[in-house]
């Protein structure tokens, strides 16, 4: 019984640290899509497509720069969302 108590605290700490790492999931709204200059969320939500287009337009300071790469990203679409100004 003494040996069980001896390992209780280290085991609880180890489980807490493993749980805190979050399993390595990627937030699609902050991480770029693989091979693209846009966030991965553009594949999921049309609102992210609009906000990303606005961000890229606002950040653009060079008219002769290469366009943002979409890589193999497929932009989200919607039949019900209202059109947005970009």
Residue, then its C-alpha position, 0 to 999 in steps of 0.5 A: x500500500x505504501x508503494x501505491x501512495x509513493x507513485x500517486x503524486x508523480x502519476x497525477x502530475x504526469x497525467x496532468x501534463x499529458x492532458x495539458x498538451x491538448x493532443x497536438x491538435x491544430x487550430x484551423x483559424x490560426x494555423x496556415x493550411x499546408x502549402x498555402x498562405x491562408x489559414x486552414x479555416x478557409x476550408x471550413x467557414x465562409x466567414x473565414x474566407x472573407x476575413x482572410x481576404x480582408x486581412x490579405x488586402x489590408x496587409x498588401x503593400x506591394x502591387x508587384x508581389x506574388x499573389x497569396x498561395x492557396x496550394x491545394x486548399x478548397x475554399x468554403x462555400x455557402x448557398x445561404x450566406x449573404x454576399x460580403x464586401x471585400 
